[in-house]
Amino acid sequence: MISRPLSPHLQIYKLPLAAVISISHRVMGAVLFVSAVVIALFCLAWFAHINLGWIASLIFSWLGKIKATWLIVGVVFYALAEVRYIIWGLNHGISPTFVNTSNIVIIATTFIFSFACWAKMWGGL
């Protein structure tokens, strides 16, 4: 019997940065959807004059600031990745150079906006 190596599993492959951004974009879309539903329910309860003082105190605590910071990061990342997909949909910029450059722009801009929002929320700016 011939001894053949087992087929390599998916975990040994290193995904390209474009694939990681694509997967993160999909996950972030789901996270933003759930966050939008929670915010809508909170607004609905507020309009119905339901006492949500404990939620308001949670929102303005340090835990709420962390959640808001990550939500802003998610919105910026999702918007930038979506702009790239719109450009791809118009059949512009499908070259490897554009893909690599847009990967860097998405990540760098997300970090810059995230840092600015973080500094503003936590009193640095």
Order of alpha helices (4+ residues) and beta strands (2+ residues): alpha-alpha-alpha-alpha
